[in-house]
Amino acid sequence: MTGIPSWTAVVGPFRFPWGEPGSRRVLGLARSLALAGHHVVIGSGEAAPAMPEPLDDVEGRGSIRHVGLGERPPPTAGAASRGVRVVVEFGRRTVRWLDAQPTPPRQVILYGGGAQYAARLGRWCRRTGVPLVVDVVEWYAPHQLVGGALGPIHLSAKLALRYHYPRSSGVIAISGLLERHYRARGCPVLRVPPTLDVLGLKAASGTGRADTVRLVYFGSPGRKDLLDRIIPAVASVARDADLTLAVYGPSERQVTDLLGGGPLPCCVRVPGRIPQQEVPDVVREADFSVLLRPSERFAHAGFPTKLVESLACGTPVITNPTSDIGRYVRDGVEGLLCAEPTVAEVARALRVAVGLDGTRRAAMRDAARAAAEAAFDYRHYARPLDAFLTSLRGSGR
């Protein structure tokens, strides 16, 4: 039980406090709200903790607690059981938990879950008069999801994006594309990019070694990142330059499968998966992080958290300007921009990186960190989020 007379619920089938980009997205929003004085209870999809536990180091007059609502299928569940949980049952446990609270929240913020989750929470919020706010961070392409265009997961996501989310009280959009889409549907919208405790992260220092360019990729390529184009570009430039790439996240087998089999270039090493808490350390040691995505709707609708993490560490980014990246990364200042997501364009940018001296790299580090402090620190969004939620009260529908 919450035991809090006035509180905000943030719910969804995400892992928390670690485990996926959604974990960090939710934490950033919760920190902003706590700074504005909200008492936030995060109901994650995991089974634990069974009772709300407080988070430490919360800034502001508010608080953050988190509890597991058990919406996610257990790791031992088979494919059929997982399908039933996701497509049929999502949201039931969350609604039961909300009903059990002695005082309803002032608003509910939903992150993820698809159509069934949104439908159940929408009905509960309309019945109780509590505003439902959805945090929209993706517009999935069919090839990204199991089952493709006609699979239940894609159909559920499509129904949520096109039908249920526009009927919520308001939308928090991660990108300009999503902001424009839902504003055109008549929804109250606030755009909030990925946020972190940027000021709490140590930034890279020094000029770096002028004789070596160290690149890093971190994350899960999945069906978003074009790692299979990044590696050939690195290998091409490394024939004539001192250039290395460290790939954190996927296994070596997964990386070689992306490349069609065969050995990795000697300039590429794959340390594999590391705890999320250790990612800033490896990013900080690199001269550049590398991120490449196709110029498709899903890439323009989302916003890569890994880019925000890199800039926050003071590590410039080599990337192509999907989504709102062009708002924050200028070519030659906070990073190096590729006009197209091609091997040739990445190789061109890498040659520019190799030609930079230590002083120029240090200036880019400073600019990257300054951009993160100005745009991605959660503190900047405390007042806008508070004002947005206040404007929606009384609009439970």
C-alpha positions in Angstrom: 0.0 0.0 0.0 1.2 3.5 -0.7 0.0 5.2 2.5 0.5 8.6 0.7 -2.4 11.0 0.6 -1.3 12.6 -2.7 0.8 10.6 -5.1 1.6 9.9 -8.7 1.7 6.3 -10.2 4.1 5.4 -13.0 3.3 1.9 -14.2 4.1 -0.5 -17.1 5.7 -3.8 -17.8 9.3 -2.4 -17.7 12.1 -3.6 -15.6 13.2 -1.3 -12.7 15.5 0.1 -11.5 17.9 -1.4 -14.1 17.6 -3.7 -17.2 16.5 -1.7 -20.3 16.3 1.8 -21.7 12.7 2.0 -20.3 14.1 1.7 -16.8 16.2 4.8 -17.3 13.4 6.7 -19.1 11.0 6.1 -16.1 13.7 7.0 -13.6 14.3 10.3 -15.4 10.7 11.2 -15.4 10.3 10.2 -11.7 13.3 12.3 -10.7 11.9 15.3 -12.4 8.5 14.8 -10.7 10.1 14.3 -7.3 12.1 17.5 -7.7 8.8 19.3 -8.3 7.4 17.9 -5.1 5.5 14.8 -6.3 5.5 11.6 -4.3 6.0 9.0 -7.1 5.3 5.3 -6.8 6.8 3.2 -9.7 4.9 0.0 -10.4 7.2 -2.0 -12.6 6.5 -5.3 -14.4 8.8 -7.3 -12.3 7.6 -9.5 -9.4 9.7 -7.8 -6.7 9.8 -5.9 -4.4 6.4 -7.0 -3.1 6.0 -3.8 -1.0 7.1 -0.3 -2.1 10.8 0.4 -1.4 12.3 3.9 -1.4 15.0 5.1 -3.8 17.9 6.9 -2.2 19.5 10.2 -3.3 16.2 11.8 -4.5 16.5 15.5 -4.9 13.6 17.8 -4.0 10.6 17.8 -1.7 9.1 14.7 -3.2 10.0 11.0 -3.1 10.3 7.9 -5.2 9.3 4.4 -4.3 9.1 1.3 -6.5 7.1 -1.9 -6.3 6.9 -4.9 -8.5 3.4 -5.6 -9.9 4.3 -8.9 -11.7 3.0 -8.0 -15.1 6.0 -9.5 -17.0 5.9 -13.2 -17.8 8.3 -15.2 -15.6 11.6 -16.2 -17.3 10.5 -19.8 -17.3 7.3 -19.2 -19.2 6.8 -20.9 -22.5 5.9 -19.0 -25.7 2.2 -19.7 -25.4 2.1 -18.6 -21.8 4.1 -15.5 -22.6 1.7 -14.7 -25.4 -1.4 -15.0 -23.2 0.2 -12.8 -20.5 1.2 -10.1 -23.0 -1.8 -10.0 -25.3 -4.7 -11.0 -22.9 -3.7 -10.3 -19.3 -1.5 -7.2 -19.4 -2.8 -4.6 -17.0 -4.9 -6.8 -14.7 -2.4 -6.8 -11.9 -1.9 -3.1 -12.2 -5.6 -2.3 -11.9 -6.0 -4.6 -8.9 -3.1 -2.8 -7.3 -4.6 0.6 -8.0 -7.9 -0.6 -6.6 -6.2 -1.8 -3.4 -4.7 1.6 -2.6 -6.4 3.6 0.3 -6.1 6.8 -1.8 -6.1 6.8 -5.6 -3.2 8.6 -7.3 -3.6 12.1 -8.6 -2.6 10.8 -12.0 -1.3 7.6 -13.6 1.5 7.7 -16.1 1.8 4.6 -18.4 5.0 3.5 -20.1 4.5 0.6 -22.6 2.3 -2.4 -22.5 0.4 -2.3 -25.7 -3.4 -2.1 -26.3 -4.6 -4.4 -23.6 -2.7 -2.6 -20.9 -3.8 0.8 -22.1 -7.4 -0.3 -22.4 -7.6 -1.6 -18.9 -5.9 1.5 -17.4 -8.1 3.8 -19.5 -11.2 2.2 -18.1 -10.0 2.4 -14.6 -9.0 6.1 -15.0 -12.3 7.0 -16.5 -14.2 5.2 -13.7 -12.2 7.0 -11.0 -11.7 10.3 -12.7 -7.9 10.0 -12.5 -6.0 11.5 -15.6 -4.2 8.9 -17.6 -1.0 10.2 -19.2 0.9 7.9 -21.7 4.6 8.2 -22.2 5.1 7.4 -25.9 8.7 6.6 -26.9 8.4 4.3 -30.0 6.5 3.8 -33.2 7.3 0.2 -34.0 7.9 -1.1 -37.5 6.5 -4.6 -38.2 10.0 -6.1 -38.7 11.0 -5.1 -35.2 8.5 -7.3 -33.5 8.0 -11.1 -33.3 5.4 -12.2 -35.7 5.8 -9.2 -38.1 2.9 -7.1 -39.4 0.1 -9.6 -38.6 1.6 -10.8 -35.3 -0.4 -10.1 -32.1 2.4 -7.9 -30.6 2.5 -5.6 -33.6 -1.2 -5.4 -33.8 -1.4 -4.6 -30.1 1.2 -1.9 -30.4 -0.5 -0.4 -33.5 -3.9 -0.3 -31.7 -2.4 1.4 -28.7 -0.5 4.0 -30.7 -3.5 4.8 -33.0 -6.5 4.3 -30.8 -5.9 4.1 -27.1 -3.1 6.7 -26.6 -5.0 9.5 -28.4 -7.9 8.9 -26.0 -5.8 9.4 -22.9 -5.8 12.7 -20.9 -2.3 13.6 -22.2 0.8 12.4 -23.9 4.5 12.8 -23.0 6.3 12.4 -26.3 10.0 11.5 -26.6 10.5 13.1 -30.0 9.3 15.9 -32.2 7.7 13.5 -34.6 5.5 11.9 -31.9 4.8 15.4 -30.5 3.5 16.6 -33.8 1.5 13.4 -34.5 -0.4 13.5 -31.2 -0.9 17.2 -31.2 -2.5 16.8 -34.6 -4.9 14.3 -33.0 -6.0 17.0 -30.6 -4.0 15.6 -27.6 -2.3 17.8 -24.9 1.4 16.9 -25.5 4.6 17.6 -23.7 7.9 16.7 -25.4 10.5 15.3 -23.0 13.6 13.7 -24.5 15.5 11.0 -22.6 16.8 12.4 -19.4 19.5 11.4 -16.9 21.2 12.8 -13.8 23.8 14.4 -16.0 25.2 16.5 -13.3 25.7 13.4 -11.2 27.8 11.7 -13.9 31.5 12.2 -14.1 32.6 13.6 -17.4 35.6 12.5 -19.4 38.7 14.7 -18.9 41.9 15.3 -20.7 42.7 15.5 -24.4 42.9 11.8 -25.1 45.7 10.2 -27.1 46.3 11.9 -30.4 47.8 8.7 -32.0 44.8 6.4 -31.4 41.0 6.8 -32.0 39.1 4.6 -29.6 35.5 4.0 -30.6 32.7 2.3 -28.6 29.3 0.9 -29.4 27.1 -0.1 -26.5 23.6 -1.6 -26.3 21.7 -4.2 -28.1 21.6 -3.8 -31.9 18.4 -5.7 -32.3 16.5 -4.5 -35.3 17.4 -0.8 -34.8 21.1 -0.2 -34.9 23.2 -0.8 -38.1 26.2 -2.4 -36.4 26.7 -4.5 -39.6 27.6 -1.2 -41.4 29.6 0.3 -38.6 32.1 -2.6 -38.4 33.0 -2.7 -42.1 33.5 1.0 -42.1 35.9 0.7 -39.1 37.8 -2.1 -40.7 38.2 -0.1 -43.9 39.6 2.9 -42.2 41.7 0.9 -39.7 43.8 -0.4 -42.6 45.6 2.9 -42.7 44.9 4.4 -39.3 45.2 3.5 -35.6 41.5 2.9 -34.9 39.8 0.4 -32.6 36.1 -0.4 -31.8 34.9 -2.0 -28.6 31.4 -3.5 -28.8 29.5 -3.9 -25.5 26.2 -5.7 -25.3 25.9 -8.4 -27.8 28.1 -11.6 -27.7 30.8 -12.2 -30.2 28.6 -14.8 -31.9 25.8 -12.3 -32.3 28.1 -9.8 -33.9 29.6 -12.3 -36.3 26.1 -13.5 -37.2 25.3 -9.9 -38.1 28.2 -9.8 -40.4 27.3 -13.1 -42.1 29.8 -15.3 -40.3 33.6 -15.3 -40.4 36.2 -13.8 -38.1 36.0 -10.3 -36.7 38.5 -7.7 -38.0 41.4 -7.4 -35.6 40.5 -3.8 -34.9 37.2 -4.9 -33.3 36.8 -6.5 -29.9 33.6 -7.7 -28.3 33.8 -7.7 -24.5 30.1 -8.6 -24.4 27.4 -7.6 -21.8 28.3 -5.6 -18.8 26.1 -4.2 -16.0 24.3 -1.0 -16.9 26.0 0.7 -14.0 29.4 0.2 -15.6 28.5 1.6 -19.0 29.5 5.2 -18.2 33.0 4.1 -17.4 33.6 2.4 -20.7 31.9 5.2 -22.7 34.0 7.8 -20.9 37.2 6.1 -22.0 36.4 6.2 -25.7 37.1 9.1 -28.0 33.8 8.6 -29.8 30.7 6.5 -29.5 29.2 5.2 -32.8 25.5 4.9 -33.5 23.8 4.3 -36.9 20.1 3.8 -37.6 18.1 3.5 -40.8 16.2 6.6 -41.9 12.8 5.0 -41.2 9.8 6.1 -39.2 10.6 4.1 -36.2 14.1 5.7 -35.9 12.7 9.2 -36.3 9.9 8.5 -33.8 12.1 7.2 -31.0 15.2 8.8 -29.5 18.3 6.8 -28.6 19.1 6.8 -24.9 22.6 5.7 -25.7 23.3 9.0 -27.5 22.2 10.9 -24.4 24.4 8.7 -22.2 27.4 9.3 -24.4 27.1 13.1 -24.5 26.6 13.1 -20.7 29.9 11.2 -20.3 31.6 13.9 -22.5 32.1 11.5 -25.4 31.2 12.9 -28.8 29.0 10.8 -31.1 29.5 9.6 -34.7 25.9 9.2 -35.9 23.3 10.0 -38.6 20.7 12.6 -37.7 17.5 10.5 -37.2 14.8 11.7 -34.7 15.8 15.0 -33.1 19.5 14.3 -33.0 20.1 17.3 -35.2 18.8 19.6 -32.4 21.6 18.6 -30.1 24.5 17.3 -32.2 26.2 19.6 -34.7 28.7 18.3 -37.1 32.3 18.9 -35.8 31.1 20.3 -32.5 29.3 17.7 -30.3 30.0 14.9 -32.8 30.4 13.9 -36.4 27.3 13.5 -38.6 26.8 11.1 -41.4 24.6 12.3 -44.2 23.4 8.7 -44.8 23.5 5.5 -42.9 26.0 3.9 -45.2 29.4 2.2 -44.8 30.9 4.9 -47.1 29.5 7.8 -45.0 30.6 6.2 -41.7 34.1 5.7 -43.1 34.2 9.3 -44.2 33.3 10.5 -40.7 35.9 8.1 -39.2 38.6 9.6 -41.4 37.7 13.0 -40.1 37.9 11.7 -36.5 41.3 10.2 -37.2 42.5 13.6 -38.5 41.6 15.5 -35.3 44.4 16.4 -32.9 44.1 16.0 -29.1 43.1 19.6 -28.6 40.2 19.4 -31.0 39.0 16.2 -29.4 39.1 17.8 -26.0 36.9 20.7 -27.3 34.4 18.2 -28.7 34.3 16.5 -25.3 33.5 19.7 -23.6 30.8 20.6 -26.2 29.2 17.1 -25.8 29.0 17.4 -22.1 27.6 21.0 -22.3 24.9 19.8 -24.7 23.9 17.1 -22.3 23.8 19.4 -19.3 21.7 21.9 -21.3 19.2 19.5 -22.8 19.1 16.1 -21.0 19.4 16.7 -17.3 16.2 15.7 -15.5 16.2 18.9 -13.5 15.2 20.9 -16.6 11.9 19.1 -16.9 10.7 19.3 -13.3 8.6 22.5 -13.8 7.3 21.6 -17.3 6.2 18.2 -16.2 4.5 19.5 -13.0 2.7 22.2 -15.0 1.6 19.7 -17.6 0.2 17.3 -15.1 -1.5 20.1 -13.2 -3.2 21.3 -16.5 -4.7 17.8 -17.0 -6.4 17.3 -13.6 -10.1 16.9 -13.9 -9.7 15.5 -17.4 -9.8 11.8 -16.5 -11.4 10.2 -19.7 
